[in-house]
Amino acid sequence: MNTQNEIMNDWRERRDLTLAVKERVEHQLRVLNIEVAPLEHPDAQQLARLEELRFELSQLRQAHDEAEEKYLTYSRGADPARKGEDDA
């Protein structure tokens, strides 16, 4: 069984990893947008890659937000599985 501290560290690691990947994808998307912007008719491959990066970025943002929320919850000493029990 994992301790509260181990779980918090796992979520911090997930948060940090998703942030790093998210930043990499954001950079790739910016570079591709710069390449495509002056073109009147970007080719299908460029458009597909833009769409892939946008989708990947949205998934990474969701994963990062979840990891951040879980990390913050555990770092405050609260167990998200028991969320709402203290309010009763």
N, CA, C and O atoms as a GROMACS GRO file, in nm:
protein
  352
    1MET      N    1   0.084  -0.119   0.000
    1MET     CA    2   0.000   0.000   0.000
    1MET      C    3   0.088   0.124   0.000
    1MET      O    4   0.185   0.134   0.076
    2ASN      N    5   0.055   0.218  -0.086
    2ASN     CA    6   0.132   0.341  -0.096
    2ASN      C    7   0.097   0.438   0.016
    2ASN      O    8  -0.018   0.448   0.059
    3THR      N    9   0.198   0.505   0.063
    3THR     CA   10   0.174   0.608   0.164
    3THR      C   11   0.124   0.734   0.095
    3THR      O   12   0.138   0.749  -0.027
    4GLN      N   13   0.067   0.823   0.173
    4GLN     CA   14   0.018   0.950   0.121
    4GLN      C   15   0.130   1.026   0.049
    4GLN      O   16   0.107   1.086  -0.056
    5ASN      N   17   0.249   1.022   0.106
    5ASN     CA   18   0.363   1.092   0.047
    5ASN      C   19   0.403   1.031  -0.087
    5ASN      O   20   0.436   1.104  -0.181
    6GLU      N   21   0.401   0.898  -0.097
    6GLU     CA   22   0.436   0.832  -0.223
    6GLU      C   23   0.334   0.866  -0.331
    6GLU      O   24   0.371   0.890  -0.446
    7ILE      N   25   0.208   0.868  -0.294
    7ILE     CA   26   0.103   0.901  -0.390
    7ILE      C   27   0.120   1.045  -0.437
    7ILE      O   28   0.108   1.074  -0.556
    8MET      N   29   0.147   1.136  -0.344
    8MET     CA   30   0.168   1.276  -0.378
    8MET      C   31   0.287   1.289  -0.474
    8MET      O   32   0.281   1.364  -0.571
    9ASN      N   33   0.394   1.217  -0.446
    9ASN     CA   34   0.512   1.222  -0.533
    9ASN      C   35   0.482   1.167  -0.672
    9ASN      O   36   0.531   1.219  -0.772
   10ASP      N   37   0.401   1.060  -0.679
   10ASP     CA   38   0.360   1.005  -0.809
   10ASP      C   39   0.284   1.109  -0.891
   10ASP      O   40   0.309   1.126  -1.010
   11TRP      N   41   0.190   1.178  -0.825
   11TRP     CA   42   0.112   1.281  -0.896
   11TRP      C   43   0.199   1.399  -0.936
   11TRP      O   44   0.179   1.458  -1.042
   12ARG      N   45   0.295   1.436  -0.852
   12ARG     CA   46   0.387   1.544  -0.888
   12ARG      C   47   0.468   1.504  -1.011
   12ARG      O   48   0.488   1.585  -1.102
   13GLU      N   49   0.514   1.381  -1.013
   13GLU     CA   50   0.591   1.333  -1.128
   13GLU      C   51   0.505   1.334  -1.255
   13GLU      O   52   0.551   1.377  -1.360
   14ARG      N   53   0.381   1.287  -1.245
   14ARG     CA   54   0.291   1.289  -1.361
   14ARG      C   55   0.268   1.432  -1.407
   14ARG      O   56   0.270   1.461  -1.527
   15ARG      N   57   0.247   1.523  -1.311
   15ARG     CA   58   0.225   1.663  -1.344
   15ARG      C   59   0.345   1.720  -1.418
   15ARG      O   60   0.330   1.786  -1.521
   16ASP      N   61   0.465   1.693  -1.366
   16ASP     CA   62   0.586   1.746  -1.427
   16ASP      C   63   0.610   1.687  -1.566
   16ASP      O   64   0.652   1.759  -1.657
   17LEU      N   65   0.584   1.559  -1.582
   17LEU     CA   66   0.603   1.495  -1.713
   17LEU      C   67   0.503   1.546  -1.815
   17LEU      O   68   0.539   1.575  -1.929
   18THR      N   69   0.377   1.557  -1.775
   18THR     CA   70   0.278   1.608  -1.870
   18THR      C   71   0.306   1.752  -1.907
   18THR      O   72   0.283   1.793  -2.020
   19LEU      N   73   0.355   1.830  -1.812
   19LEU     CA   74   0.391   1.969  -1.841
   19LEU      C   75   0.504   1.975  -1.944
   19LEU      O   76   0.498   2.054  -2.038
   20ALA      N   77   0.605   1.892  -1.927
   20ALA     CA   78   0.718   1.891  -2.020
   20ALA      C   79   0.673   1.852  -2.161
   20ALA      O   80   0.713   1.914  -2.259
   21VAL      N   81   0.589   1.749  -2.170
   21VAL     CA   82   0.542   1.705  -2.302
   21VAL      C   83   0.449   1.810  -2.361
   21VAL      O   84   0.455   1.837  -2.481
   22LYS      N   85   0.363   1.869  -2.278
   22LYS     CA   86   0.272   1.974  -2.325
   22LYS      C   87   0.350   2.091  -2.383
   22LYS      O   88   0.314   2.144  -2.488
   23GLU      N   89   0.456   2.131  -2.315
   23GLU     CA   90   0.538   2.241  -2.366
   23GLU      C   91   0.606   2.206  -2.497
   23GLU      O   92   0.619   2.291  -2.585
   24ARG      N   93   0.649   2.080  -2.511
   24ARG     CA   94   0.710   2.036  -2.636
   24ARG      C   95   0.610   2.041  -2.750
   24ARG      O   96   0.642   2.087  -2.860
   25VAL      N   97   0.489   1.994  -2.725
   25VAL     CA   98   0.385   1.995  -2.828
   25VAL      C   99   0.344   2.138  -2.862
   25VAL      O  100   0.323   2.170  -2.979
   26GLU      N  101   0.334   2.224  -2.762
   26GLU     CA  102   0.303   2.365  -2.789
   26GLU      C  103   0.409   2.427  -2.879
   26GLU      O  104   0.376   2.502  -2.971
   27HIS      N  105   0.534   2.396  -2.853
   27HIS     CA  106   0.644   2.447  -2.936
   27HIS      C  107   0.631   2.395  -3.080
   27HIS      O  108   0.643   2.472  -3.175
   28GLN      N  109   0.606   2.265  -3.095
   28GLN     CA  110   0.590   2.208  -3.229
   28GLN      C  111   0.474   2.273  -3.303
   28GLN      O  112   0.483   2.301  -3.423
   29LEU      N  113   0.366   2.298  -3.232
   29LEU     CA  114   0.250   2.361  -3.293
   29LEU      C  115   0.280   2.504  -3.336
   29LEU      O  116   0.239   2.546  -3.444
   30ARG      N  117   0.352   2.578  -3.253
   30ARG     CA  118   0.392   2.715  -3.290
   30ARG      C  119   0.479   2.715  -3.415
   30ARG      O  120   0.458   2.795  -3.506
   31VAL      N  121   0.577   2.625  -3.419
   31VAL     CA  122   0.668   2.617  -3.534
   31VAL      C  123   0.590   2.584  -3.661
   31VAL      O  124   0.611   2.646  -3.765
   32LEU      N  125   0.502   2.487  -3.652
   32LEU     CA  126   0.424   2.447  -3.769
   32LEU      C  127   0.330   2.560  -3.813
   32LEU      O  128   0.311   2.583  -3.932
   33ASN      N  129   0.271   2.628  -3.716
   33ASN     CA  130   0.184   2.742  -3.751
   33ASN      C  131   0.262   2.850  -3.823
   33ASN      O  132   0.211   2.912  -3.917
   34ILE      N  133   0.385   2.874  -3.782
   34ILE     CA  134   0.470   2.974  -3.848
   34ILE      C  135   0.502   2.930  -3.991
   34ILE      O  136   0.504   3.013  -4.082
   35GLU      N  137   0.526   2.800  -4.009
   35GLU     CA  138   0.556   2.749  -4.143
   35GLU      C  139   0.434   2.756  -4.234
   35GLU      O  140   0.446   2.785  -4.353
   36VAL      N  141   0.318   2.729  -4.178
   36VAL     CA  142   0.196   2.720  -4.258
   36VAL      C  143   0.134   2.858  -4.283
   36VAL      O  144   0.072   2.879  -4.386
   37ALA      N  145   0.151   2.950  -4.190
   37ALA     CA  146   0.084   3.081  -4.197
   37ALA      C  147   0.104   3.154  -4.330
   37ALA      O  148   0.007   3.206  -4.385
   38PRO      N  149   0.226   3.162  -4.383
   38PRO     CA  150   0.241   3.239  -4.508
   38PRO      C  151   0.189   3.164  -4.632
   38PRO      O  152   0.178   3.224  -4.739
   39LEU      N  153   0.160   3.038  -4.618
   39LEU     CA  154   0.114   2.961  -4.733
   39LEU      C  155  -0.035   2.986  -4.758
   39LEU      O  156  -0.115   2.990  -4.666
   40GLU      N  157  -0.069   3.003  -4.884
   40GLU     CA  158  -0.208   3.021  -4.920
   40GLU      C  159  -0.285   2.890  -4.906
   40GLU      O  160  -0.399   2.888  -4.859
   41HIS      N  161  -0.221   2.783  -4.948
   41HIS     CA  162  -0.287   2.652  -4.943
   41HIS      C  163  -0.189   2.549  -4.886
   41HIS      O  164  -0.115   2.485  -4.961
   42PRO      N  165  -0.189   2.534  -4.754
   42PRO     CA  166  -0.100   2.432  -4.696
   42PRO      C  167  -0.140   2.293  -4.747
   42PRO      O  168  -0.256   2.268  -4.776
   43ASP      N  169  -0.043   2.205  -4.756
   43ASP     CA  170  -0.074   2.072  -4.808
   43ASP      C  171  -0.147   1.989  -4.701
   43ASP      O  172  -0.150   2.025  -4.583
   44ALA      N  173  -0.204   1.881  -4.746
   44ALA     CA  174  -0.285   1.796  -4.659
   44ALA      C  175  -0.204   1.740  -4.542
   44ALA      O  176  -0.257   1.725  -4.432
   45GLN      N  177  -0.078   1.710  -4.566
   45GLN     CA  178   0.007   1.656  -4.460
   45GLN      C  179   0.028   1.760  -4.349
   45GLN      O  180   0.023   1.726  -4.231
   46GLN      N  181   0.050   1.883  -4.387
   46GLN     CA  182   0.067   1.989  -4.288
   46GLN      C  183  -0.062   2.011  -4.208
   46GLN      O  184  -0.058   2.027  -4.086
   47LEU      N  185  -0.173   2.011  -4.277
   47LEU     CA  186  -0.301   2.030  -4.210
   47LEU      C  187  -0.331   1.915  -4.115
   47LEU      O  188  -0.383   1.936  -4.005
   48ALA      N  189  -0.299   1.794  -4.157
   48ALA     CA  190  -0.322   1.677  -4.071
   48ALA      C  191  -0.232   1.684  -3.948
   48ALA      O  192  -0.275   1.652  -3.837
   49ARG      N  193  -0.109   1.726  -3.968
   49ARG     CA  194  -0.017   1.738  -3.854
   49ARG      C  195  -0.064   1.846  -3.757
   49ARG      O  196  -0.054   1.828  -3.635
   50LEU      N  197  -0.114   1.957  -3.808
   50LEU     CA  198  -0.170   2.061  -3.722
   50LEU      C  199  -0.285   2.006  -3.638
   50LEU      O  200  -0.292   2.030  -3.518
   51GLU      N  201  -0.372   1.933  -3.702
   51GLU     CA  202  -0.488   1.876  -3.630
   51GLU      C  203  -0.442   1.775  -3.525
   51GLU      O  204  -0.496   1.772  -3.414
   52GLU      N  205  -0.344   1.692  -3.559
   52GLU     CA  206  -0.290   1.595  -3.463
   52GLU      C  207  -0.230   1.666  -3.342
   52GLU      O  208  -0.255   1.626  -3.228
   53LEU      N  209  -0.153   1.770  -3.367
   53LEU     CA  210  -0.090   1.843  -3.257
   53LEU      C  211  -0.195   1.912  -3.170
   53LEU      O  212  -0.182   1.915  -3.048
   54ARG      N  213  -0.297   1.967  -3.231
   54ARG     CA  214  -0.404   2.032  -3.153
   54ARG      C  215  -0.476   1.930  -3.065
   54ARG      O  216  -0.504   1.957  -2.948
   55PHE      N  217  -0.504   1.813  -3.121
   55PHE     CA  218  -0.570   1.708  -3.044
   55PHE      C  219  -0.480   1.661  -2.930
   55PHE      O  220  -0.524   1.648  -2.815
   56GLU      N  221  -0.354   1.635  -2.962
   56GLU     CA  222  -0.258   1.591  -2.861
   56GLU      C  223  -0.246   1.695  -2.750
   56GLU      O  224  -0.239   1.660  -2.632
   57LEU      N  225  -0.242   1.821  -2.788
   57LEU     CA  226  -0.230   1.928  -2.690
   57LEU      C  227  -0.352   1.934  -2.598
   57LEU      O  228  -0.338   1.955  -2.478
   58SER      N  229  -0.470   1.915  -2.653
   58SER     CA  230  -0.591   1.916  -2.568
   58SER      C  231  -0.589   1.800  -2.470
   58SER      O  232  -0.629   1.816  -2.354
   59GLN      N  233  -0.544   1.684  -2.514
   59GLN     CA  234  -0.533   1.568  -2.426
   59GLN      C  235  -0.429   1.593  -2.316
   59GLN      O  236  -0.451   1.558  -2.200
   60LEU      N  237  -0.319   1.652  -2.353
   60LEU     CA  238  -0.214   1.681  -2.256
   60LEU      C  239  -0.258   1.786  -2.155
   60LEU      O  240  -0.225   1.776  -2.036
   61ARG      N  241  -0.332   1.883  -2.200
   61ARG     CA  242  -0.384   1.984  -2.106
   61ARG      C  243  -0.476   1.920  -2.003
   61ARG      O  244  -0.469   1.952  -1.884
   62GLN      N  245  -0.562   1.830  -2.048
   62GLN     CA  246  -0.652   1.761  -1.956
   62GLN      C  247  -0.574   1.675  -1.857
   62GLN      O  248  -0.601   1.676  -1.737
   63ALA      N  249  -0.476   1.601  -1.908
   63ALA     CA  250  -0.394   1.516  -1.821
   63ALA      C  251  -0.315   1.599  -1.721
   63ALA      O  252  -0.304   1.563  -1.604
   64HIS      N  253  -0.261   1.710  -1.767
   64HIS     CA  254  -0.184   1.797  -1.678
   64HIS      C  255  -0.275   1.858  -1.570
   64HIS      O  256  -0.238   1.861  -1.453
   65ASP      N  257  -0.393   1.904  -1.610
   65ASP     CA  258  -0.487   1.962  -1.513
   65ASP      C  259  -0.528   1.859  -1.408
   65ASP      O  260  -0.537   1.891  -1.289
   66GLU      N  261  -0.552   1.737  -1.451
   66GLU     CA  262  -0.589   1.631  -1.357
   66GLU      C  263  -0.474   1.602  -1.260
   66GLU      O  264  -0.495   1.592  -1.139
   67ALA      N  265  -0.354   1.589  -1.314
   67ALA     CA  266  -0.238   1.561  -1.230
   67ALA      C  267  -0.212   1.675  -1.132
   67ALA      O  268  -0.178   1.652  -1.016
   68GLU      N  269  -0.228   1.797  -1.179
   68GLU     CA  270  -0.209   1.914  -1.092
   68GLU      C  271  -0.312   1.914  -0.979
   68GLU      O  272  -0.278   1.938  -0.863
   69GLU      N  273  -0.436   1.886  -1.014
   69GLU     CA  274  -0.542   1.883  -0.914
   69GLU      C  275  -0.517   1.773  -0.810
   69GLU      O  276  -0.529   1.797  -0.690
   70LYS      N  277  -0.482   1.654  -0.856
   70LYS     CA  278  -0.454   1.543  -0.764
   70LYS      C  279  -0.332   1.573  -0.677
   70LYS      O  280  -0.333   1.547  -0.556
   71TYR      N  281  -0.228   1.627  -0.738
   71TYR     CA  282  -0.108   1.661  -0.661
   71TYR      C  283  -0.141   1.763  -0.552
   71TYR      O  284  -0.101   1.746  -0.436
   72LEU      N  285  -0.213   1.868  -0.589
   72LEU     CA  286  -0.249   1.970  -0.490
   72LEU      C  287  -0.336   1.912  -0.379
   72LEU      O  288  -0.320   1.947  -0.263
   73THR      N  289  -0.427   1.824  -0.416
   73THR     CA  290  -0.514   1.760  -0.316
   73THR      C  291  -0.431   1.680  -0.218
   73THR      O  292  -0.448   1.692  -0.096
   74TYR      N  293  -0.340   1.597  -0.269
   74TYR     CA  294  -0.257   1.514  -0.181
   74TYR      C  295  -0.157   1.598  -0.103
   74TYR      O  296  -0.125   1.565   0.011
   75SER      N  297  -0.107   1.706  -0.162
   75SER     CA  298  -0.009   1.787  -0.091
   75SER      C  299  -0.073   1.863   0.025
   75SER      O  300  -0.005   1.903   0.119
   76ARG      N  301  -0.204   1.882   0.018
   76ARG     CA  302  -0.276   1.944   0.129
   76ARG      C  303  -0.314   1.841   0.236
   76ARG      O  304  -0.370   1.876   0.340
   77GLY      N  305  -0.285   1.715   0.209
   77GLY     CA  306  -0.313   1.610   0.305
   77GLY      C  307  -0.453   1.552   0.293
   77GLY      O  308  -0.495   1.477   0.381
   78ALA      N  309  -0.523   1.584   0.189
   78ALA     CA  310  -0.657   1.531   0.169
   78ALA      C  311  -0.650   1.410   0.077
   78ALA      O  312  -0.568   1.404  -0.014
   79ASP      N  313  -0.737   1.315   0.102
   79ASP     CA  314  -0.747   1.196   0.018
   79ASP      C  315  -0.863   1.218  -0.077
   79ASP      O  316  -0.978   1.225  -0.032
   80PRO      N  317  -0.838   1.227  -0.210
   80PRO     CA  318  -0.947   1.253  -0.303
   80PRO      C  319  -1.053   1.143  -0.303
   80PRO      O  320  -1.167   1.168  -0.341
   81ALA      N  321  -1.018   1.023  -0.262
   81ALA     CA  322  -1.116   0.915  -0.256
   81ALA      C  323  -1.220   0.942  -0.148
   81ALA      O  324  -1.332   0.891  -0.155
   82ARG      N  325  -1.183   1.022  -0.049
   82ARG     CA  326  -1.275   1.052   0.058
   82ARG      C  327  -1.339   1.190   0.041
   82ARG      O  328  -1.401   1.241   0.134
   83LYS      N  329  -1.325   1.248  -0.075
   83LYS     CA  330  -1.377   1.382  -0.102
   83LYS      C  331  -1.527   1.385  -0.074
   83LYS      O  332  -1.602   1.298  -0.121
   84GLY      N  333  -1.569   1.481   0.000
   84GLY     CA  334  -1.710   1.494   0.032
   84GLY      C  335  -1.749   1.429   0.162
   84GLY      O  336  -1.853   1.464   0.219
   85GLU      N  337  -1.669   1.335   0.213
   85GLU     CA  338  -1.702   1.268   0.338
   85GLU      C  339  -1.689   1.362   0.456
   85GLU      O  340  -1.764   1.351   0.553
   86ASP      N  341  -1.594   1.455   0.449
   86ASP     CA  342  -1.573   1.549   0.559
   86ASP      C  343  -1.684   1.652   0.566
   86ASP      O  344  -1.705   1.714   0.670
   87ASP      N  345  -1.755   1.670   0.455
   87ASP     CA  346  -1.860   1.770   0.450
   87ASP      C  347  -1.990   1.721   0.515
   87ASP      O  348  -2.077   1.801   0.547
   88ALA      N  349  -2.002   1.592   0.534
   88ALA     CA  350  -2.125   1.534   0.585
   88ALA      C  351  -2.144   1.559   0.733
   88ALA      O  352  -2.244   1.516   0.791
   0.00000   0.00000   0.00000
